[in-house]
């Protein structure tokens, strides 16, 4: 039974896995962007990258939900750039409690009395109810990776003559045990657009489901 309970709890924990992302944004955008045209432009290093194309689709899907319209650069009001990455990870040592039997809270005895004339004998068994709690602690070592997504938006119409007019600057950073960026990127993107464009200068923490 104990094994079944542990297996059930493990299943719940896996099914409820989340990615925690810290998001900050500074911008000059209107809260409603429905009908605004945009184009998502890769940097020179991102040109031809299938990874970039995969993440770009995630961002574009979120922009489409808000009524924004993809367009060629010469027809777009906004130009969107994004950068992303993951570090090599760092070792983290953590402690955890060890649970076990700490004693007994009560006891009871059952038995039988047998009589032989003027004498009697008794035989019985005493049962103790065990108590459980923390009996010690242990340590474990894990590797935590830091992932990031930066999004910058330029107003194409207001830019020119060698000047760039930036209207949005968003940063999202998360940490976790996954050493791959691709599996967690959907959750990070959802975190950025959970409140987009949101209040300028605001910092928030978003928790999004993560399908491991």
LUMSE-967612 format. One line per 4 residues: number of its first residue (from 1); their letters; for each residue x, z, y of N, C-alpha, C. Coordinates in steps of 0.02 Angstrom, whole numbers. Atoms other than C-alpha are relative to their C-alpha. Example, Ala and Ser with C-alpha at 12.3 -4.5 7.8 and 13.67 -1.06 7.14 Angstrom:
2
1) as) 45:0:-59:615:390:-225:45:0:60; -42:-3:-59:684:357:-53:-39:37:55
This chain:
212
1) xxxx) 42:0:-60:0:0:0:43:0:63; -44:-4:-58:140:47:121:31:-68:15; -30:66:-9:221:-123:93:-49:-49:30; 51:45:-26:58:-212:128:-12:14:74
5) xxxx) 10:-18:-71:35:-116:291:56:-26:43; -57:23:-37:211:-156:348:-1:-76:8; 4:73:-3:187:-340:305:-53:-23:50; 54:17:-47:24:-343:403:23:10:72
9) xxxx) -24:-13:-67:105:-263:555:52:-52:21; -50:51:-15:250:-386:546:-33:-66:18; 36:61:-15:128:-531:543:-30:3:70; 29:-7:-67:42:-463:699:53:-7:53
13) xxxx) -53:3:-49:206:-443:790:25:-71:10; -22:69:-4:261:-620:749:-52:-42:36; 53:39:-29:93:-691:797:-9:14:74; 9:-19:-69:97:-599:964:65:-7:40
17) xxxx) -64:8:-35:274:-650:1015:-11:-33:67; 7:27:-67:290:-684:1200:68:-12:31; -60:11:-40:419:-750:1322:-13:30:69; 6:-31:-65:442:-642:1476:45:-37:49
21) xxxx) -36:40:-49:494:-742:1629:-9:29:69; 2:-23:-69:537:-683:1803:1:-62:45; 9:60:-41:479:-810:1932:1:18:74; 1:-7:-73:515:-825:2118:-9:-69:31
25) xxxx) 12:64:-32:463:-961:2239:-4:8:76; 6:5:-72:483:-1006:2422:-24:-71:15; 27:67:-10:382:-1150:2490:-38:-6:65; 40:17:-58:287:-1237:2630:-61:-42:-21
29) xxxx) 54:41:27:154:-1315:2519:-69:31:14; 69:-23:-3:-34:-1305:2538:-19:27:-69; 21:-28:64:-121:-1204:2402:-36:-51:-43; 34:54:37:-227:-1354:2353:41:-63:6
33) xxxx) -41:60:2:-123:-1503:2300:-36:-59:-33; 39:53:32:-262:-1609:2226:5:-64:41; -5:65:-33:-235:-1792:2265:69:-16:28; -67:10:-27:-54:-1770:2321:42:-40:-51
37) xxxx) -41:42:46:62:-1903:2247:70:30:-7; -67:-26:14:228:-1857:2168:37:-45:-48; -41:32:51:372:-1926:2069:53:51:-22; -50:-46:28:489:-1828:1955:63:-39:-13
41) xxxx) -62:39:0:667:-1887:1976:55:36:-39; -56:-32:35:810:-1852:1854:63:-4:42; -66:4:-31:983:-1812:1918:41:-52:-38; -43:50:33:1126:-1928:1873:16:22:-71
45) xxxx) -17:-25:66:1171:-1816:1726:-60:-2:-47; 61:-2:42:990:-1814:1664:-27:-70:-17; 25:67:12:964:-2002:1667:8:-20:-73; -2:21:70:921:-2066:1493:-3:58:-49
49) xxxx) 1:-58:45:912:-1888:1423:-69:10:-30; 64:-13:33:776:-1863:1294:-23:72:11; 17:-69:-14:784:-1677:1326:-35:5:68; 31:0:-66:746:-1707:1510:-71:-29:-4
53) xxxx) 65:32:6:602:-1822:1465:-51:47:-32; 45:-47:33:528:-1688:1351:-23:54:48; 17:-52:-47:534:-1554:1485:-40:-28:59; 37:32:-55:473:-1676:1618:-73:-8:-18
57) xxxx) 70:7:22:315:-1706:1516:-37:66:8; 31:-66:-8:281:-1519:1517:-18:14:73; 11:-11:-71:299:-1510:1706:-55:-45:26; 50:48:-23:196:-1666:1735:-70:18:-24
61) xxxx) 65:-21:27:56:-1599:1625:-29:55:44; 23:-54:-43:47:-1444:1735:-21:-27:68; 17:29:-65:47:-1548:1894:-66:-39:-4; 62:37:10:-91:-1658:1825:-61:46:-1
65) xxxx) 55:-48:2:-198:-1504:1792:-22:20:70; 16:-20:-68:-190:-1468:1977:-21:-59:44; 26:58:-36:-250:-1642:2024:52:-42:34; -52:41:-30:-82:-1711:2078:6:-66:-37
69) xxxx) -1:68:27:-51:-1896:2048:71:-26:-3; -67:29:6:109:-1971:1979:0:-70:31; -6:64:-34:169:-2121:2079:73:-21:4; -69:22:-11:325:-2228:2106:28:34:62
73) xxxx) -32:-34:-56:451:-2158:2229:-22:-27:68; 19:29:-64:402:-2280:2366:-73:12:19; 70:-16:-14:221:-2221:2352:-14:75:-4; 9:-72:10:249:-2036:2324:13:40:63
77) xxxx) -12:-45:-57:235:-1900:2454:53:51:-18; -46:-51:21:335:-1775:2352:47:-25:-55; -49:14:53:494:-1796:2248:20:66:-31; -12:-63:35:522:-1664:2115:63:-5:-42
81) xxxx) -62:-4:39:690:-1616:2039:-1:66:-40; -4:-62:38:722:-1490:1902:68:5:-36; -60:-14:39:873:-1410:1821:-15:57:-47; 15:-48:52:878:-1303:1666:63:14:-41
85) xxxx) -57:-16:41:997:-1219:1546:-7:65:-37; -3:-62:39:1042:-1077:1429:73:20:-7; -70:-22:4:1198:-969:1422:21:11:-72; -27:-10:68:1307:-922:1273:-21:66:-31
89) xxxx) 25:-63:27:1223:-753:1253:49:57:10; -41:-59:-4:1286:-576:1265:-23:52:-51; 15:-51:50:1295:-435:1139:-34:61:32; 36:-58:-25:1171:-294:1165:-6:50:-57
93) xxxx) 5:-54:50:1180:-128:1071:-60:43:18; 59:-41:-12:1017:-34:1054:-7:52:-56; 12:-53:50:963:124:964:-72:0:-21; 68:-3:25:810:152:858:-8:64:-41
97) xxxx) 12:-62:37:729:306:780:-6:-13:-75; 8:2:72:734:340:594:-53:52:-18; 55:-44:19:573:412:524:7:23:-72; -2:-27:68:562:524:372:-39:65:-4
101) xxxx) 37:-62:10:490:684:301:38:57:35; -30:-55:-38:520:834:414:-17:68:-28; 20:-65:27:437:970:312:-70:-5:-29; 69:-1:25:263:1022:258:-43:41:47
105) xxxx) 45:-34:-47:113:1075:360:-44:52:-34; 43:-47:36:11:1166:227:12:-8:-75; -7:4:73:2:1200:41:-62:30:-32; 54:-29:38:-127:1237:-89:20:2:-74
109) xxxx) -19:-10:70:-119:1296:-269:-61:-6:-45; 53:4:50:-225:1252:-418:28:24:-67; -25:-25:64:-213:1332:-591:-57:23:-45; 48:-23:51:-298:1413:-739:21:68:-26
113) xxxx) -12:-66:29:-315:1591:-800:-27:1:-72; 20:-5:71:-319:1618:-987:3:73:-22; 2:-71:20:-372:1787:-1056:5:6:-76; -7:-17:71:-325:1863:-1224:-14:74:-7
117) xxxx) 18:-71:5:-419:2025:-1250:7:34:67; -11:-37:-63:-356:2147:-1119:55:-30:44; -53:32:-40:-220:2029:-1055:-23:-69:21; 15:67:-25:-223:1868:-958:64:-33:25
121) xxxx) -58:38:-26:-100:1734:-911:-25:-53:49; 19:48:-52:-100:1616:-764:53:-55:3; -45:55:-11:-23:1445:-745:-30:-44:56; 26:40:-55:-38:1339:-588:54:-43:32
125) xxxx) -45:45:-35:39:1209:-476:-14:4:75; 7:-3:-72:70:1220:-289:16:-69:30; -9:65:-33:50:1062:-185:11:11:75; -16:-5:-71:126:1043:-11:-17:-66:35
129) xxxx) 15:59:-40:64:923:122:60:-16:44; -60:16:-39:216:834:195:-16:-20:72; 4:23:-69:243:802:380:57:-50:13; -48:52:-13:335:653:450:16:-4:74
133) xxxx) -20:7:-69:431:623:609:69:-31:4; -67:28:-10:598:569:681:52:46:-30; -51:-41:33:741:630:574:71:-21:20; -65:24:-21:882:534:655:-6:-64:41
137) xxxx) 0:62:-38:932:375:745:54:-46:-27; -50:50:20:1027:215:711:12:-48:56; -15:50:-51:1102:74:811:0:-70:-30; -1:69:22:1086:-113:800:30:-43:56
141) xxxx) -30:46:-48:1175:-257:884:-36:-67:-3; 34:65:-3:1088:-415:942:30:-42:57; -24:45:-52:1129:-566:1049:-59:-22:43; 53:19:-46:1022:-597:1203:23:-59:42
145) xxxx) -16:60:-37:1018:-767:1285:-42:-4:64; 34:9:-64:973:-804:1466:-16:-74:10; 22:70:-11:870:-962:1501:-27:-7:71; 24:8:-68:826:-1036:1670:-30:-70:10
149) xxxx) 30:62:-23:721:-1171:1751:-7:4:75; 5:4:-72:740:-1220:1934:-38:-64:18; 38:58:-23:617:-1335:2021:5:-4:76; -3:13:-72:645:-1410:2193:-44:-59:17
153) xxxx) 45:54:-20:519:-1517:2285:18:-21:71; -18:29:-64:562:-1633:2430:-59:-39:28; 51:41:-34:440:-1705:2556:33:-67:18; -32:65:-9:487:-1889:2547:-14:-28:69
157) xxxx) 20:28:-64:392:-1937:2704:37:32:58; -34:-36:-54:473:-1803:2812:76:-4:-6; -72:6:9:647:-1836:2742:23:-68:25; -28:63:-24:759:-1971:2812:56:12:49
161) xxxx) -57:-4:-46:907:-2008:2923:52:50:-24; -50:-44:28:1019:-1913:2804:-21:72:-7; 25:-68:5:909:-1759:2809:-51:6:-56; 47:-13:54:813:-1684:2664:-46:57:20
165) xxxx) 49:-52:-18:653:-1587:2696:-28:30:-64; 23:-34:61:631:-1465:2552:-62:41:17; 63:-36:-11:455:-1393:2535:-15:51:-55; 11:-48:54:469:-1295:2373:66:14:-36
169) xxxx) -60:-21:37:607:-1197:2286:-21:56:-47; 22:-49:50:560:-1109:2125:53:13:-52; -49:-20:50:667:-1013:2001:-35:42:-53; 27:-38:57:619:-948:1829:57:18:-47
173) xxxx) -53:-24:45:733:-842:1720:-31:44:-54; 24:-42:54:698:-767:1550:58:16:-47; -51:-21:48:800:-677:1418:-33:13:-67; 28:-11:66:773:-669:1231:49:-16:-55
177) xxxx) -44:8:58:844:-685:1057:7:-73:-22; -5:71:21:813:-873:1039:60:-32:33; -59:33:-27:974:-970:1058:-12:-74:14; 18:69:-14:881:-1134:1084:-47:-2:60
181) xxxx) 40:4:-61:805:-1187:1249:-67:-34:-13; 61:41:10:677:-1314:1185:-60:41:-24; 59:-36:23:564:-1191:1090:-33:44:53; 28:-46:-50:544:-1075:1240:-18:-35:65
185) xxxx) 13:34:-63:534:-1206:1377:-74:-8:16; 72:3:-18:344:-1232:1362:-26:65:31; 22:-64:-28:319:-1046:1395:29:11:69; -31:-8:-66:441:-1047:1541:-36:-44:52
189) xxxx) 35:45:-45:355:-1198:1619:-69:28:18; 66:-30:-14:184:-1115:1600:7:59:48; -10:-57:-45:255:-962:1687:8:-22:72; -11:25:-68:310:-1063:1837:-66:-22:32
193) xxxx) 62:28:-27:140:-1146:1856:-61:45:-11; 55:-47:8:36:-994:1813:-33:15:67; 25:-9:-68:19:-967:2000:39:-47:45; -38:51:-36:73:-1127:2086:-43:-31:55
197) xxxx) -68:-23:-20:123:-1142:2222:4:75:13; -1:-73:-9:70:-961:2250:22:21:69; -21:-28:-64:126:-848:2391:75:-10:8; -70:11:-12:291:-898:2468:38:66:6
201) xxxx) -41:-60:-1:427:-768:2441:-19:52:-51; 23:-49:50:334:-682:2300:43:-2:-63; -35:-5:64:421:-621:2143:-49:29:-50; 47:-24:50:322:-597:1984:29:-7:-70
205) xxxx) -20:4:70:340:-574:1797:-58:-28:-40; 53:33:40:243:-687:1678:18:7:-73; -9:-4:73:218:-665:1491:-43:-54:-32; 34:56:30:173:-820:1394:11:0:-76
209) xxxx) -8:3:74:142:-846:1206:58:-45:-19; -58:37:26:290:-907:1108:-8:-11:-74; 9:17:71:266:-997:943:68:-11:-32; -66:4:32:424:-960:843:-3:-44:-61
